[in-house]
Amino acid sequence: MVLFDIDKTLLKSARGHHLSFSEAFKKVFEVDADIDMIEHDGMTDQQIITEILKKNGIAEEEIKSRMAYCTAVMVDYFNEVVKDEKIIILDGVPELLEELEKNNILIGLLTGNLEPIARAKLVKVGLNDYFKLGGFGSDDMSRAELVKIAMVRAKDKFNFNGSVFLVGDTPKDMEAGKAAGVKNIGVATGKYSMDQLKDAGANFVIPNLKNKEEFLNIIR
């Protein structure tokens, strides 16, 4: 099974997702804030919400009590704006997904995105059907837990208990895979270099997803 991160691994980030946080902060907590206040690459959406609001003086208990409402506002906002989003698929991604499917490899998602936002992005670019399951930012705040959740879903739904590879572009992806005991493939399509991904726990590093043969050789 191969579990893919979305933003900067499969797709160029959607601006509407970024703006959905600010919309929810304002509507739910009356806080005027932007997620670029923190280094958020590789964090789950619930983690980002918590960190930003704490920085703005909101108590953790209050954040927890309104988390469901906050994420619902984000999803509603994103569903409204996604039709006007220009989401770009990174080079080689459709060809690689097609090749993995042909080789009967189970393909899933491992993303900090809330599941409805993750799926909406992939529907928009015509890739959603490749991804049979996943671990999402709506499932848990911890990225390592998301890997475990995805593995349980694979076992329950497909009776899967084979090798698992996690593909991502940030050190946090690599740390999560390591903590969950799976193999990591670092892809340098975001802001982190191959060396930085290797240092964070990548078992394999590649510059991008263009070379499908190289990728298949890794997982074989």
C-alpha angles and dihedrals in degrees: 000000000000119000116198131202111221114210113072090351101068102000141022106254118271114239091211091063090054091049093047089071093056090047091053095044090054097042099042104029104018088237122141104213143138126212091234086078085088138035095261104166109131095008122126118247092247090051091051092049091050096047095046094047093047088053087054093053100259114144117243093237091055091048091052093047092054099035095104091051091045094052091045090056090050092052093047091050094047093048088055096050102034092084088066096041120113100214114184123208112221118243117280097011101114092045092049094048090049091051093048091050091049088054091053093245114155109240123204143160130251105185141147087221118109105256097246090051092045092050093044091055092050094045089052092057096037098247103105097098093065092065111077098178143343153168113263140190088250090062099058142342094238118079092207089056089053090060090053091047091052091050092051090050091050091052094045097044103032103016086241122168103150133112118315126209123191117206120198146140102226137068088240089061090052093046090051093051091048092049090050093048099243131126116266128217111193115204117195097216094114129053097294125089126231089253092053091050091048090051090051092057108279112157089198131017129200131176095233142331097269097103104069093175091056090049093049091049090055094053094041 
